[in-house]
Amino acid sequence: MSENIQRALLPQDSPQLTANASLQAALGLFQQYLRNEGKSENTVKAFSSDIRLLGKFLGIGQPIGQIGLKDLNDFLDWLLHERGVPCSPKSYARRVTTLKVFFGWLQDKGILAQDPAAGVIQKTARPRLPTLPTEAEIERALTITQAIREGNSDSRPDARPHVLLELLLQTGMKKSEIMNLVPYHIDQHDEENPYIFVRYANPNYRYKERKLPISPDWLEVLDEYLRQYEPRDTLFDCTARNLEYILTDVGEAAGLERGLLSFENLRWTAVLRDYRQNADPDDIRQKLGLSPVTWRETEKKLQKIADRQAELEGERATAAPAD
């Protein structure tokens, strides 16, 4: 197709766009196209947000002509299983639509010879249920962290892995909440009933603030950790990646499948324990810091996880390494 024809197919007064243009450059003309088509501002904002999210995954400078079907399918899988942010079926369906409209527009305008989104299947999003460690596997992990806590002739005592693992198992706090936790958020005035106050600086998230009980035994490990590390500001004065490495190393030392001991899995494990002990559903909701609306879907997911976990535990118990 000649350059004159390609230019004529673009909206009037728009700069020329080629297959070598970046997602960022294409997005501006795509927004203009949507407005010319009479789309509402909400639709323009939603579609634009979806393309920016694609840019976050691939790189906003990614040339549009180098994006293929595999890239788009990997992006959609990332949204569902790896991004760490819930993707509702409605949001997922809209994002698939965005990809089809965006790349279909690029092909219609002669900018792309082929539409990479044509092969993307519009399907209902079913979030994958997490595979959680069994109680036996958790005990093996705690045995490892306790040994690290005590130290040996080759290594000095280190309470950090144990204080972290117990904190996650008892509170179900999110990774971001763990990273923002400061020592004075731990209330020890009542030594028999201590608690952790989860706080948010952003007033929009004040509804997530809550008090979480913690065992008195954990305070003893905490004191050891504070003496060893002397954190200046936050409780864990390191990066989140460092804490992830700790969980990975503990899991491997305990003979667990790689990735089984993660922040997200331990959050689910904490509430699964409560669920199995017939805790009040509203108490579980508040422990997670969820609104009543969000809890409706989460409770259904928790029920499915409990059923699935019961089936898996028998299989893992058989495959567990001998002591």
C-alpha positions as CSV (number, residue, x, y, z in Angstrom):
1,M,0.0,0.0,0.0
2,S,1.4,3.4,-1.0
3,E,2.3,6.0,1.7
4,N,-0.3,8.4,0.2
5,I,-3.1,5.9,0.6
6,Q,-2.0,4.9,4.1
7,R,-2.0,8.6,5.0
8,A,-5.4,9.1,3.6
9,L,-6.8,6.3,5.7
10,L,-5.7,7.9,8.9
11,P,-7.9,10.6,10.7
12,Q,-7.5,14.0,9.2
13,D,-4.8,16.3,10.6
14,S,-3.2,13.2,12.3
15,P,0.6,12.5,12.1
16,Q,1.5,9.5,10.0
17,L,1.6,6.2,11.8
18,T,3.6,3.2,10.7
19,A,4.2,-0.3,12.0
20,N,7.4,0.9,13.6
21,A,5.5,3.3,15.8
22,S,5.3,2.6,19.5
23,L,2.2,1.6,21.5
24,Q,2.4,5.1,23.1
25,A,2.3,6.8,19.7
26,A,-0.5,4.6,18.4
27,L,-2.6,5.2,21.6
28,G,-3.0,8.9,20.9
29,L,-4.4,8.3,17.4
30,F,-6.5,5.5,18.7
31,Q,-8.1,7.8,21.2
32,Q,-8.9,10.3,18.4
33,Y,-10.4,7.5,16.4
34,L,-12.7,6.4,19.2
35,R,-13.9,10.0,19.8
36,N,-14.5,10.3,16.0
37,E,-16.6,7.2,16.2
38,G,-18.8,8.8,18.9
39,K,-17.6,6.7,21.8
40,S,-18.2,8.0,25.3
41,E,-15.4,9.5,27.4
42,N,-15.8,6.5,29.8
43,T,-15.2,4.1,26.9
44,V,-12.2,6.1,25.7
45,K,-10.7,6.1,29.2
46,A,-11.3,2.4,29.7
47,F,-9.9,1.4,26.3
48,S,-6.9,3.7,26.8
49,S,-6.2,2.2,30.2
50,D,-6.3,-1.3,28.7
51,I,-3.7,-0.3,26.1
52,R,-1.5,1.3,28.7
53,L,-1.7,-1.9,30.7
54,L,-0.6,-3.8,27.6
55,G,2.3,-1.3,27.4
56,K,3.2,-2.0,31.0
57,F,3.5,-5.7,30.1
58,L,5.3,-5.4,26.8
59,G,6.9,-2.0,27.2
60,I,5.1,1.2,26.2
61,G,7.8,1.7,23.5
62,Q,7.1,-1.6,21.9
63,P,6.6,-1.2,18.1
64,I,3.1,-2.1,17.2
65,G,4.3,-4.1,14.2
66,Q,6.3,-6.5,16.4
67,I,3.3,-7.5,18.6
68,G,2.0,-11.0,17.8
69,L,-0.7,-13.3,18.9
70,K,1.5,-15.0,21.5
71,D,2.3,-11.6,23.1
72,L,-1.4,-10.9,23.4
73,N,-2.2,-14.3,24.9
74,D,0.7,-14.0,27.3
75,F,-0.6,-10.6,28.3
76,L,-4.1,-12.0,29.0
77,D,-2.6,-14.9,31.0
78,W,-0.6,-12.3,33.0
79,L,-3.8,-10.4,33.8
80,L,-5.5,-13.5,35.2
81,H,-2.7,-15.3,37.0
82,E,0.5,-13.2,37.5
83,R,-0.3,-9.5,37.8
84,G,-1.4,-9.9,41.4
85,V,-4.5,-7.7,40.9
86,P,-7.9,-9.3,40.6
87,C,-9.3,-9.3,37.0
88,S,-13.0,-9.7,37.0
89,P,-14.7,-11.6,34.2
90,K,-16.2,-8.2,33.1
91,S,-12.8,-6.5,33.0
92,Y,-11.2,-9.4,31.2
93,A,-13.9,-9.4,28.5
94,R,-13.5,-5.7,28.0
95,R,-9.8,-6.0,27.7
96,V,-10.1,-8.7,25.0
97,T,-12.5,-6.3,23.2
98,T,-10.0,-3.5,23.5
99,L,-7.3,-5.6,21.8
100,K,-9.6,-6.6,19.0
101,V,-10.8,-3.0,18.4
102,F,-7.3,-1.5,18.6
103,F,-5.5,-4.0,16.4
104,G,-8.5,-4.3,14.0
105,W,-8.3,-0.5,13.6
106,L,-4.6,-0.6,12.8
107,Q,-5.2,-3.3,10.2
108,D,-8.2,-1.4,8.7
109,K,-6.1,1.7,8.3
110,G,-3.4,-0.3,6.5
111,I,-0.8,0.3,9.3
112,L,-0.6,-3.4,10.0
113,A,-0.7,-6.1,7.3
114,Q,-2.3,-8.6,9.8
115,D,-4.4,-8.3,12.9
116,P,-2.6,-10.2,15.8
117,A,-5.7,-10.0,17.9
118,A,-7.9,-11.8,15.4
119,G,-6.8,-15.2,16.9
120,V,-7.5,-14.1,20.5
121,I,-10.4,-16.1,21.8
122,Q,-13.2,-14.2,23.6
123,K,-13.8,-16.5,26.5
124,T,-15.1,-16.2,30.0
125,A,-12.4,-15.5,32.6
126,R,-12.2,-18.1,35.3
127,P,-9.5,-17.1,37.8
128,R,-7.2,-20.0,38.6
129,L,-7.5,-21.4,42.1
130,P,-4.2,-21.2,44.0
131,T,-2.5,-24.4,45.0
132,L,-1.7,-24.0,48.7
133,P,0.8,-25.8,51.0
134,T,-0.7,-28.5,53.2
135,E,-0.5,-28.3,57.0
136,A,2.2,-30.9,56.9
137,E,4.2,-28.8,54.5
138,I,3.7,-25.7,56.6
139,E,5.0,-27.5,59.6
140,R,8.1,-28.5,57.7
141,A,8.6,-24.9,56.7
142,L,8.2,-23.8,60.3
143,T,10.8,-26.4,61.4
144,I,13.2,-24.9,58.9
145,T,12.6,-21.3,60.1
146,Q,12.9,-22.4,63.7
147,A,16.3,-24.0,63.0
148,I,17.4,-20.8,61.3
149,R,16.2,-18.8,64.2
150,E,18.3,-20.9,66.6
151,G,21.4,-21.0,64.4
152,N,24.2,-23.5,64.5
153,S,28.0,-23.8,64.3
154,D,28.0,-22.6,60.7
155,S,25.5,-19.7,61.0
156,R,24.5,-17.3,63.6
157,P,20.8,-17.1,64.8
158,D,18.5,-15.3,62.4
159,A,14.9,-14.7,63.5
160,R,13.7,-13.0,60.4
161,P,12.4,-16.0,58.4
162,H,10.5,-17.3,61.4
163,V,9.0,-13.9,62.3
164,L,7.9,-13.4,58.7
165,L,6.4,-16.8,58.2
166,E,4.4,-16.7,61.4
167,L,3.2,-13.2,60.7
168,L,1.8,-14.2,57.3
169,L,0.2,-17.4,58.7
170,Q,-1.4,-15.7,61.6
171,T,-2.6,-12.5,60.0
172,G,-3.0,-13.1,56.2
173,M,-1.6,-9.6,55.5
174,K,-0.9,-8.6,51.9
175,K,2.7,-8.1,50.8
176,S,2.2,-4.4,50.5
177,E,0.8,-4.2,54.0
178,I,3.8,-6.2,55.4
179,M,6.2,-3.8,53.7
180,N,4.5,-0.8,55.2
181,L,4.3,-2.2,58.7
182,V,6.2,-0.3,61.4
183,P,7.0,-1.4,64.9
184,Y,4.7,1.0,66.6
185,H,1.8,-0.6,64.8
186,I,2.2,-3.6,67.0
187,D,0.3,-3.1,70.2
188,Q,1.8,-5.0,73.1
189,H,0.0,-3.2,76.0
190,D,-2.0,-6.3,76.7
191,E,0.7,-9.0,76.5
192,E,-1.9,-11.8,76.5
193,N,-3.8,-10.3,73.6
194,P,-1.5,-8.3,71.3
195,Y,-2.6,-7.1,67.9
196,I,-1.3,-5.5,64.8
197,F,-2.9,-2.4,63.5
198,V,-2.9,-2.4,59.6
199,R,-2.9,1.2,58.5
200,Y,-3.1,3.1,55.2
201,A,-1.7,6.5,54.5
202,N,-4.1,7.0,51.5
203,P,-7.5,8.1,52.9
204,N,-9.2,6.3,50.0
205,Y,-8.1,3.0,51.6
206,R,-9.1,3.7,55.2
207,Y,-11.8,1.0,55.0
208,K,-9.0,-1.5,54.8
209,E,-7.5,-0.5,58.1
210,R,-8.0,-3.1,60.8
211,K,-6.7,-4.8,64.0
212,L,-5.3,-8.3,63.6
213,P,-4.6,-10.5,66.7
214,I,-1.2,-12.0,66.9
215,S,0.0,-14.7,69.4
216,P,2.1,-13.7,72.4
217,D,4.7,-16.2,71.4
218,W,5.3,-14.2,68.2
219,L,6.3,-11.2,70.3
220,E,9.2,-13.2,71.6
221,V,10.5,-13.9,68.1
222,L,9.8,-10.3,67.2
223,D,12.1,-9.1,70.0
224,E,14.9,-11.3,68.8
225,Y,14.5,-10.0,65.2
226,L,14.5,-6.4,66.4
227,R,17.7,-6.9,68.4
228,Q,19.3,-8.6,65.4
229,Y,18.3,-6.2,62.6
230,E,17.5,-2.9,64.4
231,P,15.2,-1.7,61.6
232,R,15.1,2.1,61.4
233,D,11.7,2.8,59.8
234,T,9.5,-0.1,58.6
235,L,9.6,-3.5,60.4
236,F,11.3,-5.1,57.4
237,D,13.9,-2.7,56.4
238,C,14.6,-4.4,53.0
239,T,12.9,-4.8,49.7
240,A,9.9,-7.0,49.1
241,R,12.0,-9.1,46.7
242,N,14.4,-9.9,49.6
243,L,11.4,-11.3,51.6
244,E,10.3,-13.3,48.6
245,Y,13.7,-14.8,48.4
246,I,13.5,-15.8,52.0
247,L,10.2,-17.6,51.5
248,T,11.6,-19.3,48.4
249,D,14.7,-20.5,50.2
250,V,12.7,-21.8,53.1
251,G,10.3,-23.6,50.8
252,E,13.2,-25.3,49.0
253,A,14.9,-26.3,52.2
254,A,11.6,-27.8,53.4
255,G,11.3,-29.8,50.1
256,L,8.3,-27.9,48.9
257,E,7.4,-27.3,45.3
258,R,8.9,-24.1,44.0
259,G,6.6,-21.1,44.4
260,L,4.3,-22.9,46.9
261,L,5.5,-20.7,49.8
262,S,4.5,-17.2,48.5
263,F,2.9,-14.1,50.0
264,E,-0.4,-14.8,48.2
265,N,-0.5,-18.5,49.1
266,L,0.2,-17.8,52.7
267,R,-2.5,-15.2,52.8
268,W,-5.0,-17.8,51.5
269,T,-3.6,-20.3,53.9
270,A,-4.2,-18.0,56.9
271,V,-7.9,-17.5,56.0
272,L,-8.4,-21.2,55.0
273,R,-7.4,-22.1,58.5
274,D,-10.0,-19.8,59.9
275,Y,-12.6,-21.1,57.4
276,R,-11.9,-24.7,58.4
277,Q,-12.3,-23.8,62.1
278,N,-15.8,-22.4,61.3
279,A,-14.8,-18.8,62.0
280,D,-17.5,-16.2,61.4
281,P,-17.5,-15.2,57.7
282,D,-17.5,-11.5,58.6
283,D,-14.5,-12.0,60.8
284,I,-12.6,-13.5,57.9
285,R,-13.8,-10.7,55.6
286,Q,-12.4,-8.1,58.1
287,K,-9.2,-10.0,58.5
288,L,-8.6,-9.7,54.7
289,G,-9.7,-6.1,54.7
290,L,-12.4,-6.6,52.1
291,S,-15.6,-4.7,51.6
292,P,-18.9,-6.7,51.8
293,V,-19.3,-6.5,48.0
294,T,-15.8,-7.8,47.3
295,W,-16.2,-10.5,50.0
296,R,-19.2,-12.1,48.2
297,E,-16.9,-13.3,45.3
298,T,-14.0,-14.0,47.7
299,E,-16.1,-16.2,49.9
300,K,-17.2,-18.3,46.9
301,K,-13.6,-18.7,45.9
302,L,-12.6,-19.6,49.4
303,Q,-15.2,-22.4,49.4
304,K,-13.8,-23.8,46.2
305,I,-10.2,-23.6,47.5
306,A,-11.2,-25.5,50.6
307,D,-12.8,-28.3,48.6
308,R,-9.9,-28.5,46.2
309,Q,-7.3,-28.4,49.0
310,A,-9.0,-31.3,50.8
311,E,-8.5,-33.4,47.6
312,L,-4.9,-32.3,47.2
313,E,-3.8,-32.9,50.7
314,G,-4.3,-36.6,50.4
315,E,-2.2,-36.7,47.3
316,R,0.6,-34.6,48.7
317,A,0.7,-36.6,52.0
318,T,1.4,-39.7,49.9
319,A,4.1,-37.9,47.9
320,A,5.7,-36.2,50.9
321,P,9.4,-37.1,51.5
322,A,10.1,-39.4,54.3
323,D,11.5,-37.9,57.6
